Amino acid sequence: MRIRLGLKTWSTNVTLIAEADKLFAQGKLDYVELFCVPNSFKDTASKWSNAHIPFVIHAPHSMAGLNFSIRGMESKNTVLAEESFRMADALHADAVIFHPGIGGTIEETLRQASRFRDPRLVMENKPYEAIDGQKCIGARPSEIAELLRCLDAGFCLDFGHAIEAANAIREEPMAFIGKLLQLKPIMYHLTDGDYGGKVDRHDRYGKGNFPLGTLLSFVPDGLRVTDEAERTNYVNLDEFVQDQRLVEQMLGA
């Protein structure tokens, strides 16, 4: 496989550690993107650190309590961001992904996120509207470009978010993705979904109508792609293995 495919899971899903370790040893898993559940560091970091797997950390998003775009949330944002970087330290992760925020301003996002100027800081593009209808920061390529420039951050291109944002602002999705690709992402998120939709979905591969093969063709050799497809099974990684096989087929492996 010419890309590196990663599992997205939560820091509290410690029962998956042994199986993830096994899949990594078998060459079926290249890394784990670990969502840092708030207040989970104490109970989970040492357990994940026993795995022989490369890690990426995903900081909590607004639904989990971290929203850089709202001034009144700064104290909580600071606590959660610091915990995410501690998790990255413990697991030797080279990237910590943040959502820019919803319902606030890009100026506030820049002010708060600048406190965490770090070589591992990565910003992810967002849909135009959140599930609750609030406007997202970082939906347009111009906003992401400003965030990357001002924070000296890396960029995670979420293909689903890009398609949804393009539809919301009435741009052609592939042309819109082309603008984001010019910002030189260092990694990617992939799900299936509604190609004509505006609302964020995380469908299993094959359950939506995204042009997944085309999207994968945009990823340069060797870069990371996190599998963010919906999970119904948190007991084992059977669904991830199925996804991994589908991705291999789409890549012609």
Disulfide bonds with the S-S distance in Angstrom:
none
